[in-house]
Structures are given as structure tokens and as C-alpha cells.
Amino acid sequence: MRHFTIVELDQATSDDQLSQEAPMVGTIRNVSNDIYGNESFLNRFHEAVGNHFDAADFSHDIIPDLFAGSPWEDVGIEIDGSNYMVRIIETQIY
């Protein structure tokens, strides 16, 4: 099982460093590397992003395989013609 934190990116964010003021969208815990885990992640991703941006309807880029390689993935979000970026970061919870 893996855990992921989602943060909203701003223009001050570089490829390898987040702004200290990047707003946290949410944390998604206990994601398994199977079809059920991916489906559960997607449902919880929609809930977290929708609540953060106060938007019931939005579209987003395809979310890459979170279990293959990179410790983070950037995903574009479109809400009512406005574009935003969020970063999904693998998170260690102890």
C-alpha cells in the first residue's frame, strides 16, 4: 500500500522543489497497486480536487501509473476554462 499527497502548484514551483506555500489539496492513503486501488485512488482524487477548488465538474489530464518510477507526477486540471496544476507526491506515513 502507498500513500499520496496532492498539492496545488503555483508558478514559483520548479521541477524538483515545491513552494513552501503550495496549498495542500489532500492526502490519499492505502492505495494498492491493482485495478481496485487505481479506481479507489481516482474516486478519492476527484473528491479531494473537487472539494479544494469548490468545483463539482472538472476535467484533468490522464494520471500516470503512480507505482512506476517517479516519486511525483504533475497533473493538469481544467475548471470552467481556467487551468491549474496539481502534483501527486508519494508520501511516507508513519
C-alpha positions in Angstrom: 0.0 0.0 0.0 1.2 3.5 -0.8 0.0 6.9 0.3 0.0 10.1 -1.8 -0.3 13.8 -1.1 -1.8 16.2 -3.6 -0.7 19.8 -3.6 -1.7 22.7 -5.9 1.3 24.0 -7.9 1.9 27.7 -8.5 4.2 29.4 -11.0 7.0 29.6 -8.4 7.3 25.8 -8.4 10.3 24.3 -10.1 10.5 20.7 -11.3 12.2 19.5 -8.1 11.1 21.9 -5.4 7.7 23.0 -4.2 6.9 26.4 -2.9 6.6 26.3 0.8 3.2 28.0 0.4 1.8 25.4 -2.1 -1.7 24.6 -0.8 -2.4 21.0 0.1 -5.3 19.5 -1.7 -5.4 16.3 0.3 -3.8 13.0 1.2 -4.9 9.7 -0.2 -3.9 6.7 2.0 -3.7 3.0 1.4 -3.6 2.8 -2.4 -2.9 -0.8 -3.7 -1.2 -1.5 -7.0 -4.1 -3.1 -8.7 -7.3 -2.2 -10.6 -9.2 -1.7 -7.3 -6.5 0.6 -5.9 -6.4 2.6 -9.0 -10.1 3.0 -9.1 -10.3 4.0 -5.5 -7.4 6.5 -5.9 -9.2 8.1 -8.9 -12.5 8.4 -6.9 -10.7 10.0 -3.9 -8.7 12.2 -6.2 -11.9 13.6 -7.8 -13.3 14.2 -4.3 -10.2 16.0 -3.0 -9.7 18.2 -6.0 -13.4 19.0 -6.3 -13.6 20.0 -2.6 -10.3 22.0 -2.8 -11.4 24.0 -5.9 -15.1 24.0 -4.9 -16.0 22.5 -8.3 -18.4 19.7 -8.9 -17.3 19.3 -12.5 -13.8 19.5 -13.9 -11.5 17.6 -16.3 -7.9 16.5 -15.8 -5.0 15.0 -17.6 -4.6 11.3 -17.6 -3.0 10.3 -14.3 0.1 8.3 -15.0 0.9 5.0 -13.2 1.8 6.1 -9.7 3.7 2.9 -9.0 6.2 3.2 -11.8 9.2 5.3 -11.2 8.9 9.0 -10.4 8.2 10.0 -6.7 5.8 12.6 -8.1 3.5 13.3 -11.1 2.1 16.6 -12.2 -1.5 16.6 -13.5 -3.3 19.5 -15.3 -6.8 20.4 -14.1 -9.4 22.5 -16.1 -12.3 24.1 -14.3 -14.6 26.4 -16.2 -11.9 27.4 -18.7 -9.2 28.0 -16.1 -6.2 25.8 -15.9 -4.4 24.6 -12.7 -1.7 22.2 -11.9 -1.5 19.7 -9.0 1.3 17.5 -8.0 0.7 14.0 -6.7 3.6 13.0 -4.4 4.3 9.6 -2.9 4.2 10.2 0.9 5.5 8.1 3.8 3.1 7.9 6.7 4.5 6.5 10.0 
